[in-house]
Amino acid sequence: MSQVKKIGVVFGGPSPEHDVSVLTGLQAARELERNASRTVSALYWSKAGEWFEVDPALEAAAFAEGVPSGASPLRLMVGSDGGFAARAALGRQKPLPVDAVLNCCHGGPGEDGSLQAVLDLAGIPHAGPTVAGAALGMDKLAFGALVTALGLPALPRALLTSGEPVSYPGPYIVKPRFGGSSIGIEVVDELATARALLSASPHLRTGAVVEPYRGDLFDLNIAVRSWPDLSLSAIERPIRAGQGNPGGAGEIFGYADKYVPGVGMTGAPRELPARIDPVTEKRIREAAAAVADVCGVRGVARLDFLSDGNEIYVNEINTIPGSLARHLWIEPQLGFGELLEFMLGEAIARPTASYTTAGADGSVLAAAGSISAKLG
């Protein structure tokens, strides 16, 4: 188990998933505070990109209008003396000591490698994905290409542009190329409608991918934990809005399905464990292990699959899943506190970055001559 004594729990961030991240962060901070031998600092990243230390005992409603009352401004600095710091008397910086950070930021710069890079440069050990792992998980086009290169089953996925043809007919499902959840996803009948969304949807303006929409497919999810050994959770089948009711299921397992108001991710309707045949379960577990290995999964990730009951298709990876996928750990059973302890232990034992200047001995610089001469 983790010997980390000073923990920073980071949550919020300038992301469409800001609110859900607040919920995850507050839950994690509250769980970690049960151990009286450690200190837990709740580090809130505002929608405007500013940092604050807040009371870990706050409820979610305190953040509904933005930065909660009583929050203390912080700075996050990089360099040899990097880290979080508060403003002290006479304008000086007072370091906020943390042994490791638990990253609970969903989507946006908290899950795409941006925050991971800053924490690395600041010299702060952190739980969760590496810079490369986070960036890969957030890029649906790159991740889809990787899955295909591994020879794993996946639906065809193409970059959506204003002019390039798509090799398969509609209907289509359009997704943000860079996004950590179901926000911004649309189902359309024609490619022209899909292209019109490129300028109409704020979630698609940095890129979009398009896939064939298959109404016969349902979702199957599994969590992957990387420390101390690779471990796979039970498999869940989320229940989409309207499923089982007249009119059929919703077109996709959407954001509202995942985060039921007042209940959250852990209370959303689902089959857990999913009632699937042993062959399908075996294929999902083998595919999940293969993806986790090649993506260098760190911390806890959730892998999402699609299935028609016979075939399976790898859909996407969430490197910082909602509620840290804690509800999936029933087989094997793992409590939320244990899950967090393993993540923090990995943050210390398996660093995300190791920089070296080996080879930079100055010989090239000494022999370089005049810079002006090189410019011609």
C-alpha positions, -999 to 999 in steps of 0.1 A, spaced: 0 0 0 10 36 -5 32 54 21 23 88 7 17 112 35 10 145 18 -15 141 -10 -28 167 -35 -61 158 -51 -65 178 -84 -100 183 -99 -120 207 -121 -102 222 -150 -112 242 -181 -130 213 -196 -166 204 -207 -163 177 -180 -154 202 -153 -185 195 -131 -181 157 -131 -144 161 -123 -154 181 -92 -175 152 -81 -147 127 -86 -122 149 -68 -144 155 -38 -152 118 -34 -115 109 -36 -104 136 -12 -131 125 13 -120 89 10 -83 97 15 -90 118 45 -102 87 64 -66 80 71 -57 104 99 -20 99 95 -18 119 63 -27 154 50 -50 158 20 -50 191 0 -79 196 -23 -66 215 -54 -93 230 -75 -86 240 -111 -112 266 -121 -129 269 -155 -108 300 -161 -76 279 -155 -68 294 -121 -57 272 -91 -71 273 -56 -68 252 -24 -103 245 -11 -117 227 19 -119 189 11 -152 188 31 -171 210 7 -201 197 -11 -206 198 -48 -231 227 -47 -204 250 -34 -188 249 -69 -220 254 -88 -213 291 -94 -175 287 -98 -148 292 -72 -162 285 -38 -161 309 -9 -130 307 12 -108 293 -16 -71 302 -13 -53 312 -46 -24 290 -56 3 290 -83 16 260 -101 52 265 -111 77 245 -131 115 242 -126 139 229 -100 118 245 -73 85 239 -90 52 229 -74 21 244 -59 26 276 -38 4 301 -20 10 338 -17 25 346 17 34 379 35 53 405 16 44 389 -17 65 358 -11 55 323 -23 48 297 4 53 262 -10 24 238 -5 42 204 0 27 174 -16 44 140 -20 21 130 -49 -9 142 -68 -40 123 -76 -53 136 -109 -92 135 -110 -95 158 -140 -118 144 -168 -114 157 -203 -97 188 -217 -62 197 -206 -64 175 -175 -67 143 -195 -50 151 -228 -14 153 -215 -12 190 -208 -15 188 -170 6 157 -170 35 176 -187 33 205 -163 34 182 -133 64 164 -148 82 197 -154 73 207 -118 88 175 -105 55 164 -88 48 126 -89 13 120 -101 -11 91 -105 -28 83 -138 -16 84 -174 17 96 -187 19 125 -212 20 101 -241 -7 78 -227 -30 107 -220 -26 122 -255 -31 89 -272 -63 82 -252 -77 116 -260 -71 113 -298 -98 90 -312 -83 89 -346 -48 79 -334 -63 54 -309 -85 38 -336 -55 35 -359 -35 18 -331 -63 -7 -324 -64 -16 -361 -26 -20 -363 -28 -44 -334 -53 -65 -354 -81 -60 -329 -117 -57 -341 -129 -21 -345 -154 -2 -366 -139 18 -394 -130 53 -383 -121 82 -406 -111 119 -402 -141 140 -410 -132 169 -433 -152 193 -456 -142 175 -487 -126 141 -483 -148 111 -492 -158 84 -466 -156 48 -478 -187 36 -461 -224 46 -463 -245 62 -436 -260 65 -411 -230 79 -393 -219 87 -358 -198 119 -355 -175 123 -326 -150 150 -315 -115 138 -324 -102 151 -291 -127 145 -262 -129 124 -231 -166 116 -229 -198 114 -250 -201 152 -252 -205 165 -287 -214 131 -303 -241 132 -329 -259 105 -351 -267 117 -386 -281 101 -418 -260 118 -444 -223 129 -448 -234 164 -457 -251 168 -423 -220 154 -406 -198 180 -424 -222 208 -415 -216 200 -378 -179 208 -382 -186 245 -380 -218 243 -360 -206 223 -330 -181 239 -306 -169 204 -297 -159 195 -333 -139 226 -343 -106 211 -333 -113 180 -353 -139 152 -357 -140 116 -367 -169 97 -384 -179 60 -380 -207 39 -393 -236 40 -369 -248 6 -359 -281 7 -339 -278 -30 -331 -247 -25 -310 -246 -22 -272 -219 -10 -248 -196 -32 -227 -170 -16 -204 -141 -30 -184 -116 -12 -162 -79 -19 -162 -55 -13 -133 -18 -13 -138 -2 -15 -103 13 -36 -88 3 -59 -116 -21 -57 -146 -56 -64 -133 -90 -64 -151 -123 -56 -135 -157 -71 -140 -174 -62 -173 -205 -40 -172 -233 -34 -197 -245 2 -193 -282 8 -199 -290 35 -224 -318 60 -219 -351 45 -230 -337 10 -232 -364 -15 -224 -392 11 -230 -415 15 -259 -396 32 -287 -364 14 -280 -331 24 -266 -313 57 -270 -290 60 -301 -259 62 -280 -248 58 -244 -246 95 -238 -233 119 -212 -266 121 -194 -267 83 -192 -233 81 -176 -239 108 -150 -274 105 -138 -283 138 -119 -282 132 -82 -267 97 -86 -236 100 -107 -216 74 -126 -216 48 -98 -254 48 -97 -262 49 -134 -283 19 -146 -263 -11 -157 -259 -49 -157 -229 -56 -135 -215 -81 -142 -228 -81 -178 -247 -112 -188 -225 -122 -217 -213 -156 -229 -178 -169 -218 -163 -166 -253 -173 -129 -255 -159 -123 -221 -126 -139 -229 -122 -119 -261 -129 -86 -243 -104 -95 -215 -77 -104 -241 -83 -73 -261 -83 -51 -230 -50 -65 -218 -34 -60 -253 -46 -24 -255 -34 -17 -219 0 -30 -227 6 -11 -259 -9 21 -245 12 19 -213 -19 22 -191 -10 38 -158 -34 42 -128 -69 31 -137 -84 33 -172 -117 22 -187 -119 5 -220 -152 7 -239 -164 -19 -263 -193 -23 -286 -210 -56 -293 -240 -71 -312 -240 -102 -289 -216 -121 -312 -189 -98 -324 -170 -72 -303 -154 -39 -314 -129 -19 -294 -143 16 -291 -122 39 -270 -101 42 -239 -107 66 -210 -74 72 -191 -91 91 -163 -126 76 -162 -156 89 -143 -154 82 -106 -121 64 -115 -142 34 -125 -144 24 -88 -178 8 -93 -164 -19 -116 -141 -35 -91 -164 -62 -78 -146 -92 -93 -120 -90 -79 -135 -69 -51 -115 -37 -44 -126 -9 -22 -123 27 -33 -97 34 -6 -76 5 -18 -79 16 -54 -66 51 -45 -38 36 -24 -25 16 -53 -27 46 -77 -7 67 -53 18 39 -47 24 37 -84 28 75 -86 59 72 -64 72 38 -75 68 42 -113 76 78 -122 60 92 -154 91 110 -167 129 106 -166 149 133 -182 186 129 -192 213 151 -208 235 121 -217 253 130 -249 249 168 -244 286 172 -235 291 206 -252 313 192 -280 288 202 -308 285 237 -294 323 241 -290 328 232 -327 298 250 -340 315 282 -351 297 314 -360 258 314 -359 258 342 -385 279 320 -409 253 292 -406 226 317 -416 244 324 -449 
